[in-house]
Amino acid sequence: MDIIDPQSGCSGGAEAVLVDEKFLPEILHQRVTLRGQPDEDAVLCTVSKTYAVKFVGTSNSVFLIPPTDKVSNLCNNKDDNNMVVASVIKVAPGCMELVEVAPKLDKLKLLLSQNPYSFSESSDMDISEEREKTRIGLYRWDDLVDRLQASDKELRMGLQSLSAIEIDGYWRILDDKYMNAILNMLLHNVILNDWSINALNEDEVVGVLETDGFPRNIATHCLQVYCCKVDEGVGLSTTWKLDERRICVHLAREILKEGKMKIEIFMEKWMRRVPDGMHASFDMLEGEVLKEKLGMDTWVYSFSVSSLPSTPAERFSVLFQERAKWEWKDLQPYVRDLKVPGLSSEGLLLKYTRRTQPTMDAEPIFSAR
Amino acid sequence: MQIKVKCSCGEGNCPEWAIVELQGVVQAQPSFENRLQNLQIGVLCRPSSQENYTFTVGYHELTGTKVSLKKPILVLRKIKLRKEEEEGEDDVNSGGVELDVIGVIRHKILFKTRPKALISKPQPAVKEKATAPMVLH
């Protein structure tokens, strides 16, 4: 171990990191990295978790001593008992402590939204090298890892929650119009071909969508987003069934793109759009749609939890900007996905909200601190 | 940006380092400030077979014990990587950085009591030229 050469003094820039025993095997298997941009605080990532790195100083003198079994020949006095010399290579000013944190993934949506995959792109057969270089907002897996502070597993889950798809090595999200078009084509074909919504044959569906002009990988992606696997056919084609909730929510969002509307009008439009054999109910839309009482009428509008920030402070700030006071049953769908290691949901509420209860039997109300 | 953290020692082979911790600061006498390399700090002794230790620095004697760390400490070293030059490209950023785990610390010898001033100077363990008395602040 060259660095412990006492001749060279405090060399090699050894740092001390305080870690739990459980990290050792991960590190030994090369599964730990520090991630972040130069202007960010570094995080340490294992395969599945993210940790903030905090420097904890000490006023004590901490001498770092590497192992040695050398009896130093500094003691050149013959009368000397052969003393073992332990070399101090550094006085450590402190330690780096690791604290588990939620991954920072808001940036992922931002990055992938720079260049969503759209119709114009899918129909463009000519992708010359030159054009590829001038396109901004294209990110490969390694580019995302380079820019985001999250573990591999958390990044994959983030991509999945955005329904992102890897096309030509780049991770893309499909733009709304495109997603809508392909789903409508799928639903249209269900009726046209008299397919069972609970038993869709993958090969058949993908084949039809391809002839309708959608690339094969995107057709398959559509199945993955809007359907659930029923059967992993061994050697045969996989069977899928339409995911009722996902499709109903998508259709509701499409309708509300026009803006706020009276609930009766919304429900009527929605019921008409929902495929036969599916049942839509308003409580499917928790975390997606909000109700507002204006005079005698109730109006509804789109307000999706997926469009909100994922960090608690910012999430609550946006929620209280939208509405000053929330009842728990309305608030819960908009905060239940918040995960802060070490903090329970009660703890989160305590930290970021003010809870009032007008009377004993009244519902508690949450407002900004 | 990614910095890999690895351990080249192999499983179970990570060498165990030691920590000697004391309150306060150890300072070299002014005349020796520029020649810290190989300067003897003091003498560490374990007088009996128990986990009691004495640390003698200059004319101060500290007593302490060996303590197990609740969480082991890893010692990391920064390694600058050199990327291979690519043909025809101006490689401005030559490589990245890696962190190598070079040791594990599971115990420390902690001295947290006031030092005792020894009435007479201890016999220097080595010849004059190799040592200089150090003062504990």
Chai-1 contact restraints between the chains, C-beta under 6 A:
chainA,res_idxA,chainB,res_idxB,connection_type,confidence,min_distance_angstrom,max_distance_angstrom,comment,restraint_id
A,P6,B,N38,contact,1.0,0.0,6.0,A-B,restraint_1
A,G9,B,Q37,contact,1.0,0.0,6.0,A-B,restraint_2
A,G12,B,R77,contact,1.0,0.0,6.0,A-B,restraint_3
A,G13,B,K78,contact,1.0,0.0,6.0,A-B,restraint_4
A,A14,B,V75,contact,1.0,0.0,6.0,A-B,restraint_5
A,A14,B,R77,contact,1.0,0.0,6.0,A-B,restraint_6
A,E15,B,L76,contact,1.0,0.0,6.0,A-B,restraint_7
A,A16,B,I73,contact,1.0,0.0,6.0,A-B,restraint_8
A,A16,B,V75,contact,1.0,0.0,6.0,A-B,restraint_9
A,V17,B,L74,contact,1.0,0.0,6.0,A-B,restraint_10
A,V17,B,L76,contact,1.0,0.0,6.0,A-B,restraint_11
A,L18,B,K71,contact,1.0,0.0,6.0,A-B,restraint_12
A,L18,B,I73,contact,1.0,0.0,6.0,A-B,restraint_13
A,V19,B,L74,contact,1.0,0.0,6.0,A-B,restraint_14
A,D20,B,K71,contact,1.0,0.0,6.0,A-B,restraint_15
A,E21,B,P72,contact,1.0,0.0,6.0,A-B,restraint_16
A,I27,B,V5,contact,1.0,0.0,6.0,A-B,restraint_17
A,I27,B,C7,contact,1.0,0.0,6.0,A-B,restraint_18
A,I27,B,V101,contact,1.0,0.0,6.0,A-B,restraint_19
A,L28,B,C7,contact,1.0,0.0,6.0,A-B,restraint_20
A,L28,B,E11,contact,1.0,0.0,6.0,A-B,restraint_21
A,Q30,B,K6,contact,1.0,0.0,6.0,A-B,restraint_22
A,V32,B,V5,contact,1.0,0.0,6.0,A-B,restraint_23
A,T33,B,Q2,contact,1.0,0.0,6.0,A-B,restraint_24
A,T33,B,K4,contact,1.0,0.0,6.0,A-B,restraint_25
A,L34,B,I3,contact,1.0,0.0,6.0,A-B,restraint_26
A,R35,B,Q2,contact,1.0,0.0,6.0,A-B,restraint_27
A,N60,B,E21,contact,1.0,0.0,6.0,A-B,restraint_28
A,N60,B,Q23,contact,1.0,0.0,6.0,A-B,restraint_29
A,S61,B,L22,contact,1.0,0.0,6.0,A-B,restraint_30
A,S61,B,V25,contact,1.0,0.0,6.0,A-B,restraint_31
A,S61,B,V26,contact,1.0,0.0,6.0,A-B,restraint_32
A,V62,B,I19,contact,1.0,0.0,6.0,A-B,restraint_33
A,V62,B,E21,contact,1.0,0.0,6.0,A-B,restraint_34
A,F63,B,V20,contact,1.0,0.0,6.0,A-B,restraint_35
A,I65,B,A18,contact,1.0,0.0,6.0,A-B,restraint_36
A,P66,B,W17,contact,1.0,0.0,6.0,A-B,restraint_37
A,P67,B,P15,contact,1.0,0.0,6.0,A-B,restraint_38
A,L74,B,A130,contact,1.0,0.0,6.0,A-B,restraint_39
A,C75,B,V126,contact,1.0,0.0,6.0,A-B,restraint_40
A,N77,B,V126,contact,1.0,0.0,6.0,A-B,restraint_41
A,N77,B,K127,contact,1.0,0.0,6.0,A-B,restraint_42
